[in-house]
Amino acid sequence: MAKTKRGSNIKKIPNWRGTCPICNRSSVKLLWTAVKDEQGIKVCKHCGN
Ligand SMILES: [Zn+2]
């Protein structure tokens, strides 16, 4: 399985770095998806599992 959440792969994703809407950490990688209000939102590693 490719490591899509590491290395150069993440730079293919627009706005991959930002502030996590759940834990409000800034400048984290938002590569995980959480379901909130029936919509998928991008969250950091800590909130995505
Ligand atoms: Zn988070």
mmCIF file of the protein (N, C-alpha, C, O) and its ligand, coordinates in Angstrom:
data_MODEL
# 
_entry.id   MODEL 
# 
loop_
_entity.id 
_entity.type 
_entity.pdbx_number_of_molecules 
1 polymer     1 
2 non-polymer 1 
# 
_entity_poly.entity_id                      1 
_entity_poly.type                           'polypeptide(L)' 
_entity_poly.nstd_linkage                   no 
_entity_poly.nstd_monomer                   no 
_entity_poly.pdbx_seq_one_letter_code       MAKTKRGSNIKKIPNWRGTCPICNRSSVKLLWTAVKDEQGIKVCKHCGN 
_entity_poly.pdbx_seq_one_letter_code_can   MAKTKRGSNIKKIPNWRGTCPICNRSSVKLLWTAVKDEQGIKVCKHCGN 
_entity_poly.pdbx_strand_id                 A 
# 
loop_
_entity_poly_seq.entity_id 
_entity_poly_seq.num 
_entity_poly_seq.mon_id 
_entity_poly_seq.hetero 
1 1  MET n 
1 2  ALA n 
1 3  LYS n 
1 4  THR n 
1 5  LYS n 
1 6  ARG n 
1 7  GLY n 
1 8  SER n 
1 9  ASN n 
1 10 ILE n 
1 11 LYS n 
1 12 LYS n 
1 13 ILE n 
1 14 PRO n 
1 15 ASN n 
1 16 TRP n 
1 17 ARG n 
1 18 GLY n 
1 19 THR n 
1 20 CYS n 
1 21 PRO n 
1 22 ILE n 
1 23 CYS n 
1 24 ASN n 
1 25 ARG n 
1 26 SER n 
1 27 SER n 
1 28 VAL n 
1 29 LYS n 
1 30 LEU n 
1 31 LEU n 
1 32 TRP n 
1 33 THR n 
1 34 ALA n 
1 35 VAL n 
1 36 LYS n 
1 37 ASP n 
1 38 GLU n 
1 39 GLN n 
1 40 GLY n 
1 41 ILE n 
1 42 LYS n 
1 43 VAL n 
1 44 CYS n 
1 45 LYS n 
1 46 HIS n 
1 47 CYS n 
1 48 GLY n 
1 49 ASN n 
# 
loop_
_struct_asym.id 
_struct_asym.entity_id 
A 1 
B 2 
# 
loop_
_chem_comp.id 
_chem_comp.type 
_chem_comp.mon_nstd_flag 
ALA 'L-peptide linking' y 
ARG 'L-peptide linking' y 
ASN 'L-peptide linking' y 
ASP 'L-peptide linking' y 
CYS 'L-peptide linking' y 
GLN 'L-peptide linking' y 
GLU 'L-peptide linking' y 
GLY 'peptide linking'   y 
HIS 'L-peptide linking' y 
ILE 'L-peptide linking' y 
LEU 'L-peptide linking' y 
LYS 'L-peptide linking' y 
MET 'L-peptide linking' y 
PRO 'L-peptide linking' y 
SER 'L-peptide linking' y 
THR 'L-peptide linking' y 
TRP 'L-peptide linking' y 
VAL 'L-peptide linking' y 
ZN  non-polymer         . 
# 
_pdbx_entity_nonpoly.entity_id   2 
_pdbx_entity_nonpoly.name        ? 
_pdbx_entity_nonpoly.comp_id     ZN 
# 
_pdbx_nonpoly_scheme.asym_id         B 
_pdbx_nonpoly_scheme.entity_id       2 
_pdbx_nonpoly_scheme.mon_id          ZN 
_pdbx_nonpoly_scheme.ndb_seq_num     1 
_pdbx_nonpoly_scheme.pdb_seq_num     101 
_pdbx_nonpoly_scheme.auth_seq_num    101 
_pdbx_nonpoly_scheme.pdb_mon_id      ZN 
_pdbx_nonpoly_scheme.auth_mon_id     ZN 
_pdbx_nonpoly_scheme.pdb_strand_id   A 
_pdbx_nonpoly_scheme.pdb_ins_code    . 
# 
loop_
_atom_site.group_PDB 
_atom_site.id 
_atom_site.type_symbol 
_atom_site.label_atom_id 
_atom_site.label_alt_id 
_atom_site.label_comp_id 
_atom_site.label_asym_id 
_atom_site.label_entity_id 
_atom_site.label_seq_id 
_atom_site.pdbx_PDB_ins_code 
_atom_site.Cartn_x 
_atom_site.Cartn_y 
_atom_site.Cartn_z 
_atom_site.occupancy 
_atom_site.B_iso_or_equiv 
_atom_site.pdbx_formal_charge 
_atom_site.auth_seq_id 
_atom_site.auth_comp_id 
_atom_site.auth_asym_id 
_atom_site.auth_atom_id 
_atom_site.pdbx_PDB_model_num 
ATOM   1   N  N  . MET A 1 1  ? 0.849   -1.197 0.000  1.00 0.00 ? 1   MET A N  1 
ATOM   2   C  CA . MET A 1 1  ? 0.000   0.000  0.000  1.00 0.00 ? 1   MET A CA 1 
ATOM   3   C  C  . MET A 1 1  ? 0.877   1.236  0.000  1.00 0.00 ? 1   MET A C  1 
ATOM   4   O  O  . MET A 1 1  ? 1.836   1.333  0.765  1.00 0.00 ? 1   MET A O  1 
ATOM   5   N  N  . ALA A 1 2  ? 0.546   2.157  -0.844 1.00 0.00 ? 2   ALA A N  1 
ATOM   6   C  CA . ALA A 1 2  ? 1.332   3.378  -0.938 1.00 0.00 ? 2   ALA A CA 1 
ATOM   7   C  C  . ALA A 1 2  ? 1.131   4.251  0.293  1.00 0.00 ? 2   ALA A C  1 
ATOM   8   O  O  . ALA A 1 2  ? 0.048   4.314  0.876  1.00 0.00 ? 2   ALA A O  1 
ATOM   9   N  N  . LYS A 1 3  ? 2.196   4.907  0.655  1.00 0.00 ? 3   LYS A N  1 
ATOM   10  C  CA . LYS A 1 3  ? 2.109   5.815  1.807  1.00 0.00 ? 3   LYS A CA 1 
ATOM   11  C  C  . LYS A 1 3  ? 1.609   7.173  1.340  1.00 0.00 ? 3   LYS A C  1 
ATOM   12  O  O  . LYS A 1 3  ? 2.386   8.108  1.147  1.00 0.00 ? 3   LYS A O  1 
ATOM   13  N  N  . THR A 1 4  ? 0.322   7.260  1.167  1.00 0.00 ? 4   THR A N  1 
ATOM   14  C  CA . THR A 1 4  ? -0.251  8.479  0.579  1.00 0.00 ? 4   THR A CA 1 
ATOM   15  C  C  . THR A 1 4  ? -0.273  9.648  1.539  1.00 0.00 ? 4   THR A C  1 
ATOM   16  O  O  . THR A 1 4  ? -0.529  10.781 1.130  1.00 0.00 ? 4   THR A O  1 
ATOM   17  N  N  . LYS A 1 5  ? -0.012  9.396  2.794  1.00 0.00 ? 5   LYS A N  1 
ATOM   18  C  CA . LYS A 1 5  ? -0.067  10.475 3.775  1.00 0.00 ? 5   LYS A CA 1 
ATOM   19  C  C  . LYS A 1 5  ? 1.324   10.961 4.155  1.00 0.00 ? 5   LYS A C  1 
ATOM   20  O  O  . LYS A 1 5  ? 1.491   11.705 5.120  1.00 0.00 ? 5   LYS A O  1 
ATOM   21  N  N  . ARG A 1 6  ? 2.312   10.535 3.392  1.00 0.00 ? 6   ARG A N  1 
ATOM   22  C  CA . ARG A 1 6  ? 3.664   10.958 3.721  1.00 0.00 ? 6   ARG A CA 1 
ATOM   23  C  C  . ARG A 1 6  ? 4.370   11.425 2.459  1.00 0.00 ? 6   ARG A C  1 
ATOM   24  O  O  . ARG A 1 6  ? 3.986   11.076 1.343  1.00 0.00 ? 6   ARG A O  1 
ATOM   25  N  N  . GLY A 1 7  ? 5.393   12.209 2.660  1.00 0.00 ? 7   GLY A N  1 
ATOM   26  C  CA . GLY A 1 7  ? 6.285   12.563 1.585  1.00 0.00 ? 7   GLY A CA 1 
ATOM   27  C  C  . GLY A 1 7  ? 5.648   13.442 0.531  1.00 0.00 ? 7   GLY A C  1 
ATOM   28  O  O  . GLY A 1 7  ? 4.760   14.243 0.824  1.00 0.00 ? 7   GLY A O  1 
ATOM   29  N  N  . SER A 1 8  ? 6.106   13.284 -0.692 1.00 0.00 ? 8   SER A N  1 
ATOM   30  C  CA . SER A 1 8  ? 5.694   14.184 -1.762 1.00 0.00 ? 8   SER A CA 1 
ATOM   31  C  C  . SER A 1 8  ? 4.250   13.983 -2.172 1.00 0.00 ? 8   SER A C  1 
ATOM   32  O  O  . SER A 1 8  ? 3.665   14.852 -2.819 1.00 0.00 ? 8   SER A O  1 
ATOM   33  N  N  . ASN A 1 9  ? 3.668   12.859 -1.811 1.00 0.00 ? 9   ASN A N  1 
ATOM   34  C  CA . ASN A 1 9  ? 2.287   12.605 -2.195 1.00 0.00 ? 9   ASN A CA 1 
ATOM   35  C  C  . ASN A 1 9  ? 1.317   13.640 -1.654 1.00 0.00 ? 9   ASN A C  1 
ATOM   36  O  O  . ASN A 1 9  ? 0.341   13.994 -2.315 1.00 0.00 ? 9   ASN A O  1 
ATOM   37  N  N  . ILE A 1 10 ? 1.586   14.118 -0.459 1.00 0.00 ? 10  ILE A N  1 
ATOM   38  C  CA . ILE A 1 10 ? 0.643   15.037 0.171  1.00 0.00 ? 10  ILE A CA 1 
ATOM   39  C  C  . ILE A 1 10 ? 0.587   16.373 -0.539 1.00 0.00 ? 10  ILE A C  1 
ATOM   40  O  O  . ILE A 1 10 ? -0.393  17.107 -0.415 1.00 0.00 ? 10  ILE A O  1 
ATOM   41  N  N  . LYS A 1 11 ? 1.623   16.687 -1.274 1.00 0.00 ? 11  LYS A N  1 
ATOM   42  C  CA . LYS A 1 11 ? 1.641   17.986 -1.958 1.00 0.00 ? 11  LYS A CA 1 
ATOM   43  C  C  . LYS A 1 11 ? 0.735   18.012 -3.185 1.00 0.00 ? 11  LYS A C  1 
ATOM   44  O  O  . LYS A 1 11 ? 0.507   19.066 -3.780 1.00 0.00 ? 11  LYS A O  1 
ATOM   45  N  N  . LYS A 1 12 ? 0.227   16.850 -3.552 1.00 0.00 ? 12  LYS A N  1 
ATOM   46  C  CA . LYS A 1 12 ? -0.753  16.809 -4.636 1.00 0.00 ? 12  LYS A CA 1 
ATOM   47  C  C  . LYS A 1 12 ? -2.134  17.231 -4.156 1.00 0.00 ? 12  LYS A C  1 
ATOM   48  O  O  . LYS A 1 12 ? -3.017  17.533 -4.960 1.00 0.00 ? 12  LYS A O  1 
ATOM   49  N  N  . ILE A 1 13 ? -2.311  17.248 -2.855 1.00 0.00 ? 13  ILE A N  1 
ATOM   50  C  CA . ILE A 1 13 ? -3.605  17.608 -2.289 1.00 0.00 ? 13  ILE A CA 1 
ATOM   51  C  C  . ILE A 1 13 ? -3.640  19.101 -2.003 1.00 0.00 ? 13  ILE A C  1 
ATOM   52  O  O  . ILE A 1 13 ? -2.790  19.598 -1.263 1.00 0.00 ? 13  ILE A O  1 
ATOM   53  N  N  . PRO A 1 14 ? -4.612  19.843 -2.575 1.00 0.00 ? 14  PRO A N  1 
ATOM   54  C  CA . PRO A 1 14 ? -4.694  21.276 -2.317 1.00 0.00 ? 14  PRO A CA 1 
ATOM   55  C  C  . PRO A 1 14 ? -5.086  21.545 -0.869 1.00 0.00 ? 14  PRO A C  1 
ATOM   56  O  O  . PRO A 1 14 ? -5.901  20.829 -0.287 1.00 0.00 ? 14  PRO A O  1 
ATOM   57  N  N  . ASN A 1 15 ? -4.507  22.562 -0.314 1.00 0.00 ? 15  ASN A N  1 
ATOM   58  C  CA . ASN A 1 15 ? -4.816  22.970 1.067  1.00 0.00 ? 15  ASN A CA 1 
ATOM   59  C  C  . ASN A 1 15 ? -4.613  21.842 2.060  1.00 0.00 ? 15  ASN A C  1 
ATOM   60  O  O  . ASN A 1 15 ? -5.420  21.641 2.968  1.00 0.00 ? 15  ASN A O  1 
ATOM   61  N  N  . TRP A 1 16 ? -3.542  21.122 1.878  1.00 0.00 ? 16  TRP A N  1 
ATOM   62  C  CA . TRP A 1 16 ? -3.308  19.969 2.743  1.00 0.00 ? 16  TRP A CA 1 
ATOM   63  C  C  . TRP A 1 16 ? -2.862  20.377 4.129  1.00 0.00 ? 16  TRP A C  1 
ATOM   64  O  O  . TRP A 1 16 ? -2.971  19.597 5.075  1.00 0.00 ? 16  TRP A O  1 
ATOM   65  N  N  . ARG A 1 17 ? -2.358  21.596 4.257  1.00 0.00 ? 17  ARG A N  1 
ATOM   66  C  CA . ARG A 1 17 ? -1.944  22.032 5.579  1.00 0.00 ? 17  ARG A CA 1 
ATOM   67  C  C  . ARG A 1 17 ? -2.829  23.174 6.034  1.00 0.00 ? 17  ARG A C  1 
ATOM   68  O  O  . ARG A 1 17 ? -3.089  24.114 5.284  1.00 0.00 ? 17  ARG A O  1 
ATOM   69  N  N  . GLY A 1 18 ? -3.290  23.081 7.276  1.00 0.00 ? 18  GLY A N  1 
ATOM   70  C  CA . GLY A 1 18 ? -4.151  24.132 7.785  1.00 0.00 ? 18  GLY A CA 1 
ATOM   71  C  C  . GLY A 1 18 ? -4.426  23.918 9.255  1.00 0.00 ? 18  GLY A C  1 
ATOM   72  O  O  . GLY A 1 18 ? -3.654  23.274 9.965  1.00 0.00 ? 18  GLY A O  1 
ATOM   73  N  N  . THR A 1 19 ? -5.525  24.465 9.693  1.00 0.00 ? 19  THR A N  1 
ATOM   74  C  CA . THR A 1 19 ? -5.914  24.329 11.091 1.00 0.00 ? 19  THR A CA 1 
ATOM   75  C  C  . THR A 1 19 ? -6.987  23.256 11.228 1.00 0.00 ? 19  THR A C  1 
ATOM   76  O  O  . THR A 1 19 ? -8.003  23.291 10.533 1.00 0.00 ? 19  THR A O  1 
ATOM   77  N  N  . CYS A 1 20 ? -6.765  22.331 12.100 1.00 0.00 ? 20  CYS A N  1 
ATOM   78  C  CA . CYS A 1 20 ? -7.739  21.268 12.312 1.00 0.00 ? 20  CYS A CA 1 
ATOM   79  C  C  . CYS A 1 20 ? -8.995  21.834 12.966 1.00 0.00 ? 20  CYS A C  1 
ATOM   80  O  O  . CYS A 1 20 ? -8.901  22.526 13.980 1.00 0.00 ? 20  CYS A O  1 
ATOM   81  N  N  . PRO A 1 21 ? -10.169 21.552 12.401 1.00 0.00 ? 21  PRO A N  1 
ATOM   82  C  CA . PRO A 1 21 ? -11.412 22.105 12.951 1.00 0.00 ? 21  PRO A CA 1 
ATOM   83  C  C  . PRO A 1 21 ? -11.814 21.458 14.274 1.00 0.00 ? 21  PRO A C  1 
ATOM   84  O  O  . PRO A 1 21 ? -12.686 21.976 14.971 1.00 0.00 ? 21  PRO A O  1 
ATOM   85  N  N  . ILE A 1 22 ? -11.207 20.360 14.619 1.00 0.00 ? 22  ILE A N  1 
ATOM   86  C  CA . ILE A 1 22 ? -11.594 19.679 15.851 1.00 0.00 ? 22  ILE A CA 1 
ATOM   87  C  C  . ILE A 1 22 ? -10.691 20.087 17.019 1.00 0.00 ? 22  ILE A C  1 
ATOM   88  O  O  . ILE A 1 22 ? -11.176 20.497 18.073 1.00 0.00 ? 22  ILE A O  1 
ATOM   89  N  N  . CYS A 1 23 ? -9.401  19.971 16.826 1.00 0.00 ? 23  CYS A N  1 
ATOM   90  C  CA . CYS A 1 23 ? -8.498  20.267 17.945 1.00 0.00 ? 23  CYS A CA 1 
ATOM   91  C  C  . CYS A 1 23 ? -7.847  21.642 17.819 1.00 0.00 ? 23  CYS A C  1 
ATOM   92  O  O  . CYS A 1 23 ? -7.111  22.072 18.707 1.00 0.00 ? 23  CYS A O  1 
ATOM   93  N  N  . ASN A 1 24 ? -8.126  22.338 16.693 1.00 0.00 ? 24  ASN A N  1 
ATOM   94  C  CA . ASN A 1 24 ? -7.635  23.700 16.493 1.00 0.00 ? 24  ASN A CA 1 
ATOM   95  C  C  . ASN A 1 24 ? -6.122  23.831 16.519 1.00 0.00 ? 24  ASN A C  1 
ATOM   96  O  O  . ASN A 1 24 ? -5.589  24.904 16.801 1.00 0.00 ? 24  ASN A O  1 
ATOM   97  N  N  . ARG A 1 25 ? -5.439  22.749 16.226 1.00 0.00 ? 25  ARG A N  1 
ATOM   98  C  CA . ARG A 1 25 ? -4.005  22.868 16.014 1.00 0.00 ? 25  ARG A CA 1 
ATOM   99  C  C  . ARG A 1 25 ? -3.774  23.581 14.684 1.00 0.00 ? 25  ARG A C  1 
ATOM   100 O  O  . ARG A 1 25 ? -4.483  23.324 13.710 1.00 0.00 ? 25  ARG A O  1 
ATOM   101 N  N  . SER A 1 26 ? -2.816  24.448 14.640 1.00 0.00 ? 26  SER A N  1 
ATOM   102 C  CA . SER A 1 26 ? -2.537  25.151 13.395 1.00 0.00 ? 26  SER A CA 1 
ATOM   103 C  C  . SER A 1 26 ? -1.374  24.489 12.670 1.00 0.00 ? 26  SER A C  1 
ATOM   104 O  O  . SER A 1 26 ? -0.519  23.843 13.276 1.00 0.00 ? 26  SER A O  1 
ATOM   105 N  N  . SER A 1 27 ? -1.371  24.669 11.368 1.00 0.00 ? 27  SER A N  1 
ATOM   106 C  CA . SER A 1 27 ? -0.308  24.151 10.513 1.00 0.00 ? 27  SER A CA 1 
ATOM   107 C  C  . SER A 1 27 ? -0.119  22.645 10.644 1.00 0.00 ? 27  SER A C  1 
ATOM   108 O  O  . SER A 1 27 ? 1.005   22.142 10.658 1.00 0.00 ? 27  SER A O  1 
ATOM   109 N  N  . VAL A 1 28 ? -1.239  21.940 10.739 1.00 0.00 ? 28  VAL A N  1 
ATOM   110 C  CA . VAL A 1 28 ? -1.162  20.491 10.742 1.00 0.00 ? 28  VAL A CA 1 
ATOM   111 C  C  . VAL A 1 28 ? -1.573  19.965 9.378  1.00 0.00 ? 28  VAL A C  1 
ATOM   112 O  O  . VAL A 1 28 ? -2.208  20.670 8.594  1.00 0.00 ? 28  VAL A O  1 
ATOM   113 N  N  . LYS A 1 29 ? -1.208  18.726 9.103  1.00 0.00 ? 29  LYS A N  1 
ATOM   114 C  CA . LYS A 1 29 ? -1.590  18.113 7.844  1.00 0.00 ? 29  LYS A CA 1 
ATOM   115 C  C  . LYS A 1 29 ? -3.019  17.601 7.949  1.00 0.00 ? 29  LYS A C  1 
ATOM   116 O  O  . LYS A 1 29 ? -3.330  16.758 8.790  1.00 0.00 ? 29  LYS A O  1 
ATOM   117 N  N  . LEU A 1 30 ? -3.871  18.116 7.096  1.00 0.00 ? 30  LEU A N  1 
ATOM   118 C  CA . LEU A 1 30 ? -5.285  17.728 7.137  1.00 0.00 ? 30  LEU A CA 1 
ATOM   119 C  C  . LEU A 1 30 ? -5.538  16.655 6.087  1.00 0.00 ? 30  LEU A C  1 
ATOM   120 O  O  . LEU A 1 30 ? -6.161  16.905 5.055  1.00 0.00 ? 30  LEU A O  1 
ATOM   121 N  N  . LEU A 1 31 ? -5.051  15.477 6.366  1.00 0.00 ? 31  LEU A N  1 
ATOM   122 C  CA . LEU A 1 31 ? -5.121  14.403 5.378  1.00 0.00 ? 31  LEU A CA 1 
ATOM   123 C  C  . LEU A 1 31 ? -6.091  13.311 5.780  1.00 0.00 ? 31  LEU A C  1 
ATOM   124 O  O  . LEU A 1 31 ? -6.206  12.295 5.093  1.00 0.00 ? 31  LEU A O  1 
ATOM   125 N  N  . TRP A 1 32 ? -6.776  13.507 6.865  1.00 0.00 ? 32  TRP A N  1 
ATOM   126 C  CA . TRP A 1 32 ? -7.722  12.506 7.320  1.00 0.00 ? 32  TRP A CA 1 
ATOM   127 C  C  . TRP A 1 32 ? -9.128  13.089 7.270  1.00 0.00 ? 32  TRP A C  1 
ATOM   128 O  O  . TRP A 1 32 ? -9.318  14.298 7.399  1.00 0.00 ? 32  TRP A O  1 
ATOM   129 N  N  . THR A 1 33 ? -10.076 12.239 7.088  1.00 0.00 ? 33  THR A N  1 
ATOM   130 C  CA . THR A 1 33 ? -11.453 12.716 6.950  1.00 0.00 ? 33  THR A CA 1 
ATOM   131 C  C  . THR A 1 33 ? -12.303 12.251 8.128  1.00 0.00 ? 33  THR A C  1 
ATOM   132 O  O  . THR A 1 33 ? -12.306 11.072 8.482  1.00 0.00 ? 33  THR A O  1 
ATOM   133 N  N  . ALA A 1 34 ? -13.003 13.170 8.711  1.00 0.00 ? 34  ALA A N  1 
ATOM   134 C  CA . ALA A 1 34 ? -13.960 12.836 9.756  1.00 0.00 ? 34  ALA A CA 1 
ATOM   135 C  C  . ALA A 1 34 ? -15.346 13.258 9.288  1.00 0.00 ? 34  ALA A C  1 
ATOM   136 O  O  . ALA A 1 34 ? -15.489 14.194 8.502  1.00 0.00 ? 34  ALA A O  1 
ATOM   137 N  N  . VAL A 1 35 ? -16.356 12.565 9.775  1.00 0.00 ? 35  VAL A N  1 
ATOM   138 C  CA . VAL A 1 35 ? -17.719 12.890 9.379  1.00 0.00 ? 35  VAL A CA 1 
ATOM   139 C  C  . VAL A 1 35 ? -18.362 13.736 10.468 1.00 0.00 ? 35  VAL A C  1 
ATOM   140 O  O  . VAL A 1 35 ? -18.439 13.346 11.634 1.00 0.00 ? 35  VAL A O  1 
ATOM   141 N  N  . LYS A 1 36 ? -18.811 14.889 10.049 1.00 0.00 ? 36  LYS A N  1 
ATOM   142 C  CA . LYS A 1 36 ? -19.446 15.802 10.993 1.00 0.00 ? 36  LYS A CA 1 
ATOM   143 C  C  . LYS A 1 36 ? -20.608 16.476 10.280 1.00 0.00 ? 36  LYS A C  1 
ATOM   144 O  O  . LYS A 1 36 ? -20.438 17.010 9.183  1.00 0.00 ? 36  LYS A O  1 
ATOM   145 N  N  . ASP A 1 37 ? -21.759 16.457 10.879 1.00 0.00 ? 37  ASP A N  1 
ATOM   146 C  CA . ASP A 1 37 ? -22.939 17.053 10.262 1.00 0.00 ? 37  ASP A CA 1 
ATOM   147 C  C  . ASP A 1 37 ? -23.189 16.498 8.862  1.00 0.00 ? 37  ASP A C  1 
ATOM   148 O  O  . ASP A 1 37 ? -23.573 17.221 7.943  1.00 0.00 ? 37  ASP A O  1 
ATOM   149 N  N  . GLU A 1 38 ? -22.958 15.187 8.729  1.00 0.00 ? 38  GLU A N  1 
ATOM   150 C  CA . GLU A 1 38 ? -23.167 14.487 7.471  1.00 0.00 ? 38  GLU A CA 1 
ATOM   151 C  C  . GLU A 1 38 ? -22.263 14.965 6.344  1.00 0.00 ? 38  GLU A C  1 
ATOM   152 O  O  . GLU A 1 38 ? -22.507 14.670 5.174  1.00 0.00 ? 38  GLU A O  1 
ATOM   153 N  N  . GLN A 1 39 ? -21.238 15.689 6.695  1.00 0.00 ? 39  GLN A N  1 
ATOM   154 C  CA . GLN A 1 39 ? -20.266 16.101 5.689  1.00 0.00 ? 39  GLN A CA 1 
ATOM   155 C  C  . GLN A 1 39 ? -18.883 15.642 6.113  1.00 0.00 ? 39  GLN A C  1 
ATOM   156 O  O  . GLN A 1 39 ? -18.553 15.620 7.298  1.00 0.00 ? 39  GLN A O  1 
ATOM   157 N  N  . GLY A 1 40 ? -18.102 15.287 5.149  1.00 0.00 ? 40  GLY A N  1 
ATOM   158 C  CA . GLY A 1 40 ? -16.730 14.925 5.445  1.00 0.00 ? 40  GLY A CA 1 
ATOM   159 C  C  . GLY A 1 40 ? -15.890 16.169 5.599  1.00 0.00 ? 40  GLY A C  1 
ATOM   160 O  O  . GLY A 1 40 ? -15.904 17.051 4.741  1.00 0.00 ? 40  GLY A O  1 
ATOM   161 N  N  . ILE A 1 41 ? -15.161 16.240 6.689  1.00 0.00 ? 41  ILE A N  1 
ATOM   162 C  CA . ILE A 1 41 ? -14.273 17.374 6.896  1.00 0.00 ? 41  ILE A CA 1 
ATOM   163 C  C  . ILE A 1 41 ? -12.857 16.864 7.059  1.00 0.00 ? 41  ILE A C  1 
ATOM   164 O  O  . ILE A 1 41 ? -12.635 15.741 7.513  1.00 0.00 ? 41  ILE A O  1 
ATOM   165 N  N  . LYS A 1 42 ? -11.910 17.690 6.687  1.00 0.00 ? 42  LYS A N  1 
ATOM   166 C  CA . LYS A 1 42 ? -10.520 17.307 6.800  1.00 0.00 ? 42  LYS A CA 1 
ATOM   167 C  C  . LYS A 1 42 ? -10.011 17.611 8.194  1.00 0.00 ? 42  LYS A C  1 
ATOM   168 O  O  . LYS A 1 42 ? -10.153 18.724 8.701  1.00 0.00 ? 42  LYS A O  1 
ATOM   169 N  N  . VAL A 1 43 ? -9.413  16.598 8.802  1.00 0.00 ? 43  VAL A N  1 
ATOM   170 C  CA . VAL A 1 43 ? -8.897  16.775 10.146 1.00 0.00 ? 43  VAL A CA 1 
ATOM   171 C  C  . VAL A 1 43 ? -7.470  16.250 10.219 1.00 0.00 ? 43  VAL A C  1 
ATOM   172 O  O  . VAL A 1 43 ? -6.974  15.610 9.292  1.00 0.00 ? 43  VAL A O  1 
ATOM   173 N  N  . CYS A 1 44 ? -6.832  16.533 11.328 1.00 0.00 ? 44  CYS A N  1 
ATOM   174 C  CA . CYS A 1 44 ? -5.450  16.095 11.498 1.00 0.00 ? 44  CYS A CA 1 
ATOM   175 C  C  . CYS A 1 44 ? -5.381  14.614 11.877 1.00 0.00 ? 44  CYS A C  1 
ATOM   176 O  O  . CYS A 1 44 ? -6.401  13.954 12.074 1.00 0.00 ? 44  CYS A O  1 
ATOM   177 N  N  . LYS A 1 45 ? -4.182  14.130 11.969 1.00 0.00 ? 45  LYS A N  1 
ATOM   178 C  CA . LYS A 1 45 ? -3.977  12.721 12.256 1.00 0.00 ? 45  LYS A CA 1 
ATOM   179 C  C  . LYS A 1 45 ? -4.590  12.318 13.592 1.00 0.00 ? 45  LYS A C  1 
ATOM   180 O  O  . LYS A 1 45 ? -5.137  11.224 13.728 1.00 0.00 ? 45  LYS A O  1 
ATOM   181 N  N  . HIS A 1 46 ? -4.494  13.203 14.569 1.00 0.00 ? 46  HIS A N  1 
ATOM   182 C  CA . HIS A 1 46 ? -4.966  12.880 15.917 1.00 0.00 ? 46  HIS A CA 1 
ATOM   183 C  C  . HIS A 1 46 ? -6.488  12.731 15.958 1.00 0.00 ? 46  HIS A C  1 
ATOM   184 O  O  . HIS A 1 46 ? -7.026  11.970 16.763 1.00 0.00 ? 46  HIS A O  1 
ATOM   185 N  N  . CYS A 1 47 ? -7.164  13.457 15.093 1.00 0.00 ? 47  CYS A N  1 
ATOM   186 C  CA . CYS A 1 47 ? -8.622  13.457 15.117 1.00 0.00 ? 47  CYS A CA 1 
ATOM   187 C  C  . CYS A 1 47 ? -9.214  12.504 14.080 1.00 0.00 ? 47  CYS A C  1 
ATOM   188 O  O  . CYS A 1 47 ? -10.415 12.236 14.105 1.00 0.00 ? 47  CYS A O  1 
ATOM   189 N  N  . GLY A 1 48 ? -8.397  11.996 13.183 1.00 0.00 ? 48  GLY A N  1 
ATOM   190 C  CA . GLY A 1 48 ? -8.941  11.243 12.066 1.00 0.00 ? 48  GLY A CA 1 
ATOM   191 C  C  . GLY A 1 48 ? -9.075  9.755  12.307 1.00 0.00 ? 48  GLY A C  1 
ATOM   192 O  O  . GLY A 1 48 ? -9.670  9.053  11.488 1.00 0.00 ? 48  GLY A O  1 
ATOM   193 N  N  . ASN A 1 49 ? -8.543  9.257  13.401 1.00 0.00 ? 49  ASN A N  1 
ATOM   194 C  CA . ASN A 1 49 ? -8.578  7.808  13.607 1.00 0.00 ? 49  ASN A CA 1 
ATOM   195 C  C  . ASN A 1 49 ? -9.690  7.361  14.536 1.00 0.00 ? 49  ASN A C  1 
ATOM   196 O  O  . ASN A 1 49 ? -9.833  6.166  14.797 1.00 0.00 ? 49  ASN A O  1 
HETATM 197 ZN ZN . ZN  B 2 .  ? -7.185  17.604 15.062 1.00 0.00 2 101 ZN  A ZN 1 
# 
